[in-house]
Amino acid sequence: MSHLDCIRNDIRNMRAYQVADVPAGFIKLDAMESPYDYPEDMKKELGRTLAEAPIRLYPNPATCGLLQVLRDTYQIPDEADVVLGNGSDELIERLTMLVSKPGAKVLAPAPSFVMYRVNAEFFGLEFIGVPLRENFTMDLDAMLAAVKEHQPALVFIAYPNNPTGGRFAREKVQAIIDAAPGIVVVDEAYGAFSSDSFLGEAGKIPNLVVLRTLSKIGFAGLRIGYASGTPALINELKKIIPPYNMNQLSLAAAEFALQYRPFITENINKLKGERERMRTALHAYPAIRDFPSEANFLTLRVPDAKALFDKLYEHNILIKNLHGTHPLLDQCVRITIGLPEHNQAVLAVLAEMYGS
Ligand SMILES: *Cc1c(COP(=O)(O)O)cnc(C)c1O
């Protein structure tokens, strides 16, 4: 018997999450990172701010300035309590841990963010993926039937959805919140690019948690996510979040970053503009099926996803091939919106492959 045999069999049979290894000089359009770096003068200012951060001391995420800045910036309702996570990934994990009683189930539309399923499996919970419709809209009848049948302790709804890009109809999400016997997490990782949000309901609906992150709006490297909900619910979450889960440098950098709201908003608007420009341009190619997106990426169905992935790779562009990850994503790819010249480079390859 080897010492490794002490490890849970399900973990031994898993494979580690592969973070893409990107060759130098590549255009990275696989992970919804922002293409906009801070200008030099802002970087210098950030350096001065970080030099003052008290790294000698443990952080106190509950009283740090960032929480108030997030409340003010995003108008989180006064009724809501807010807790920070080391990326919203950590909050997804802890929310799953919160309900991990024997026999509890986690439910989400499918395809959606893979970490909902992965975390359910970590805690030994059954995961129910309710298929979307063929056009990636939500099948509300199927969702309500599954909620009724399985009585999930936790429902995740990515709003807008990843990896499909669309935002589900608000009334459908509301109907699920009303019908669910347990907690409903509305994950707004792409909220900044969306035309709608549930953040204004945080703290007002007992079983609702709204998750947000700074990752998709320019600060993926900081690992800052936050969950908002009623004080009663967030208080339970606080019990199982490690006391020092955040770090002083990230907290200080995020607080600094959010002072430059116009810069952030301008970048978001540029990406939304580019997203629509790309979609319109794609209509010239009958071989490509595009889907509406309220996120900073487009999901497309092409004749051969692997061939497109390879061709873009030859042009030093990395995208995400979704083919094989879910039956509904047959021959689909996901392309993050980048700088106009990045998007132009993608369009040139698409023209080469699918132009007449
Ligand atoms: C990217 C993403 C996250 C993870 O965000 P982090 O804050 O970087 O951990 C969560 N949910 C969805 C739907 C995402 O696409």
The ligand as an SDF file (V2000), in Angstrom:
LIG
                    3D

 15 15  0  0  0  0  0  0  0  0999 V2000
  -14.6660   33.4860  -14.8510 C   0  0  0  0  0  0  0  0  0  0  0  0
  -15.8520   33.0170  -14.1120 C   0  0  0  0  0  0  0  0  0  0  0  0
  -15.8480   32.9160  -12.7120 C   0  0  0  0  0  0  0  0  0  0  0  0
  -14.5620   32.9440  -11.9110 C   0  0  0  0  0  0  0  0  0  0  0  0
  -14.1840   34.1570  -11.5970 O   0  0  0  0  0  0  0  0  0  0  0  0
  -12.9660   34.4430  -10.5950 P   0  0  0  0  0  0  0  0  0  0  0  0
  -13.5010   35.5750   -9.8020 O   0  0  0  0  0  0  0  0  0  0  0  0
  -11.8290   34.7930  -11.4650 O   0  0  0  0  0  0  0  0  0  0  0  0
  -12.7020   33.2310   -9.7630 O   0  0  0  0  0  0  0  0  0  0  0  0
  -17.0230   32.6150  -12.0520 C   0  0  0  0  0  0  0  0  0  0  0  0
  -18.1440   32.3640  -12.7400 N   0  0  0  0  0  0  0  0  0  0  0  0
  -18.1810   32.4030  -14.0750 C   0  0  0  0  0  0  0  0  0  0  0  0
  -19.4560   32.1080  -14.7850 C   0  0  0  0  0  0  0  0  0  0  0  0
  -17.0400   32.7170  -14.8080 C   0  0  0  0  0  0  0  0  0  0  0  0
  -17.0650   32.6980  -16.1420 O   0  0  0  0  0  0  0  0  0  0  0  0
  1  2  1  0
  2  3  1  0
  2 14  2  0
  3  4  1  0
  3 10  2  0
  4  5  1  0
  5  6  1  0
  6  7  2  0
  6  8  1  0
  6  9  1  0
 10 11  1  0
 11 12  2  0
 12 13  1  0
 12 14  1  0
 14 15  1  0
M  END
$$$$
